[in-house]
Amino acid sequence: MRIWKYPLEVADQQNLKLPTGAKILTVQAQDGNPCLWALVDETLPKFRFEIHAIAIYGTGTPIPDEPGDYIATFQIMGGELVFHAFEYK
C-alpha cells in the first residue's frame, strides 16, 4: 500500500481516474494548489481504474441538497478562499 497524490482543479465538478479500490483520504492545499490523497493497493493490476466524481464548493456558494460524501475542507490564498470537497455518485 502507498499513499498517492492527485492534483485537482478548483472547479465545481471534475472526474478523477484512480486505481481500482483506492480509498480517498483527504483534500488539502499544497503550495497553493488543491490535491487529493488516496490510499492505493499497489498489488492490484495497474490497468484497472475507477472514475471518482469530485465536487468542490466555495464557502457561501449554493450546493445541491445531496452534495455527496464529504471529503475535506481546504484553504488557498492564505485562507482568503475556503473550499469544501465532496465525492458524488
Helices and strands as residue ranges (DSSP letters): E 2-7, E 13-19, E 23-30, E 33-40, E 49-58, E 69-76, G 77-79, E 81-88
